């Protein structure tokens, strides 16, 4: 059976630094993809595997913002990563009362 070449696309979004839209900061295939994933895991960055999403993101260039059509799905992933870290996104504190007691 032929093995599938792994692909990795790294996104950066930091609302506290004034980022308006997530941006592609790394992109690679094969061994370079493995290095991107390893660096992300070592840095405590959420690694999400989704072949359909990565196929779309792979069409973007490093430094390019994600298209508006992906805002919702990427926002869900960012929100999920905050929950996994027991954090609340800046400005959401009043929208999620009692969240800090759940985690």
C-alpha angles and dihedrals in degrees: 000000000000114000118230118242109242119236129199131190119184120207128194125203126162115165090184089063091048099259109162099186134020112260132205107250101167136020132174150141135225115348092002090054089052089052091050091050092046092050091049093050092047089052092050094248118153111254112204122186115210117147094197095049092044090051090057094042091049089067090064125087125235107271093028121123118236114260119260090248088069098047094098098049093044091047089055091051092048091048090048091052090053091052091049088054093047091243135128120220114251110273094021097088093101093042092059107042113185094015092125089058092056097057 
